[in-house]
Amino acid sequence: MFKQALSTIVALALTLSIGSAFAAVDVNTANTDALRGIKGIGPAKAKAILDERQAHGPFKDAADLSSRVKGMGGKTVQRLEAEGLSIGNAPKTAAASAGGANHVSATPVASSAGSKPVVVKK
């Protein structure tokens, strides 16, 4: 009984640690500590990323990051993305968010003769 409980706890801890290792760190919102949590980003690179983001705004994509931060070529950015760095989550533009917070869009779905409509309330 004890062995089974111990193995369950170990398996749960391993699952949680693996899950947190793959949690994405958004380069457009992360602080120094979060950036340094990505394998391959040290204190100097984290500072360079934050300084560039503060001076010129959020990064649009991987190419934008690699062109704006010295020493971060395309392959380096790809490796960092594999380690959990996410890029391109810049704030939405006014045109993209014109619908507002309560905007709902519907996608037409083909119905069959015997199907009933499904109503989803928010």
N, C-alpha and C positions, 0 to 999 in steps of 0.2 A: 504494500500500500504506500509506504513512504517513498520507495523507489519510483513508483508511478507518478506520485505527486511531484517529486523532485524533477523528473524528466519532463513533465508538463510545464513546470515553471521555467526550466531552462529553455524549452522550445518556445515558449511565449516571449521570454526575454530576447532570444535570438531573432524572432520574427519582428519584434518592435525595433530592435537595433538596426536590422536590415531595412525596414520601412523608413526609418528616419534618415538613413544614409542616402536614400533616393529622394528625399524631400527637396523640391526645387527651391533654389534661392534666386529671387528675381533681382537682376542687376540694377533695375530702375528704382527699387525700393529698399534694398538691403543696406544695413549699416556695416561698419568695419568688421565687427565680430562675425556677422553672417557671411560676409564675403570670405573672410579668413577660414571659415568652416569648409570651404571648397578646397579639396586637395589641389595644390598648384597655385593657390593665391596666398601670398605672404603679406606682411604689413605694407611693404612699399607698393605692391601692385594694387592692394585694396585702396590705399590712399590715392593712387593715380586714377583709379576708376571713379572714386567719389569726387575727387577734384574736377575731373572732366565732366561728370554728370552735373555737378553744381554749376559749373561755368557755362555749359552749353545745352543743358536739358537732358531728358531721357534718351536712351539709346533705342533706335528703331528696330535694329536686327543685328545679327552676328557680324555682318560686313561693316555696319556703322561702328560697332564696338571695336573691331580690329583696326579700323582706320583712325579712330579718335584716340585710342590709348596706346602709347608707345610700348613696343615690345609684345604686343598681343596680335600676332599674325593669325591667319585663318586656321591653321592647324592647332594652334594653342587654344583658340576659342572653341573649336570643335571638341578638343579634349576636355576643356572646362565644362562644356555643355554635357558631355558624357558623365562628368563628375557631379552634375546636379545644378549647374548654373543655367538659369532661363533668361532669355533676352527677348525684347520686343513687346513686353507688357506695358508699353507706354500708355498714359492716360488716353481715354477715347477723345476723339475730336468732337466738336459741337455737332457736326453733321452726322456722326455715327451715333450720338446719343440724343438726337432730336426728338425721339419718341418719348423721352423722359423715363422716370423710374417705373411708371405703371403701364408702359407701352407693352402691348401683347401682339405678337404676330401669329398668324395662323397659316398652316400649310395645308392645302387641299389634299384630301386622301380619297382615293377611289373606293366606292362602297359596293358591296354585293347586295343582291336582292334580300337576303336574310339578315343583314347586319343592322344593328341599332346604333344610333349616335351615342357617343360617349361625351359627357359634359364634365369638364374639370373646373372646379371653382377654386379661386385663389384665396 
